[in-house]
Amino acid sequence: MNRFIVRSVMQRHLSNGRSISNGHVCSSAIVGRSLELSGQHNVVTLVRFEWRRMMSSTPASVENASSGREEKMENSVTEEAKGKDSSALSYWGISRPKITRADGTDWPWNCFMPWETYSAELSIDLKKRHVPKNLVDKFAFRTVKLLRLPTDIFFQRRYGSRAMMLETVAAVPGMVGGMLLHLKSLRKFQQSGGWIKALLEEAENERMHLMTMVELVKPKWYERLLVLTVQGVFFNAFFVLYMLSPKLAHRIVGYLEEEAIHSYTEYLKDIESGAIENVAAPAIAIDYWRLPKDARLKEVITVIRADEAHHRDVNHFASDIHFAGKELKDAPAPLGYH
């Protein structure tokens, strides 16, 4: 019986393709003889060992390798899950540095940074108006008055919704003007005098007005549809107009900003009279304009109106430069407000 077991073990090793030299065969024979003489205990141990190997469908080395791979995969998945949040918010492994407010709390916004915030110039003259002097001015003035009629009819005294619509339009001219001046600078290999930056800053500022108003007034579905329609028409119309006559385009924007000042003034009157609730200012407005923590809607509308007055002056100034027969690059842009 013992001799049969030893012979089976040797045959199994040979069938697995292992080359056994004469020395190895002799050694196996000696080991086999020793097993034969060692008694029942060694035989049982060998049978158990062989039985475990025979029951396994995978060689021991493969099993060890596969278990190692599985362990590595589990570790990699765990590490990936742990670093998923941080790596998704990084750019090629470069994470954004920690940004804080002046009081040390974390900066919550990605759309603007602390160094882009400012305090509005509230001392700006709100009553200043540009008197139409020539045919272009009169055409621009009457065009803006004509555009105001459907707004008055549709929104009436719903100044929150009116302001939201106004800002979707007001953010277009700066982007169009800045884009066309940028392309002109590339074509002619010349500087812009800072006007590209000035106009793009105006567009960004108007967009922040819109982001603030959306926090205060939740637009309805038909108002969103109206925004899509108006923006599509106005962008293309203003694009063509700016290419044909920049002085007319800037004059129209100047008069639009005058109407915006009037609308926000009426908005403030309704807040002061109690017709519109003076709610708490949105957090985005407090951080963007550096308002007090307890600021209310009235303070927000006041700083927005001051911004519109600044845009009024910038665009009337740009139109005057063109009327003087010069290009915008010939006069320094009014930078540093925003």
Disulfide bonds with the S-S distance in Angstrom:
none
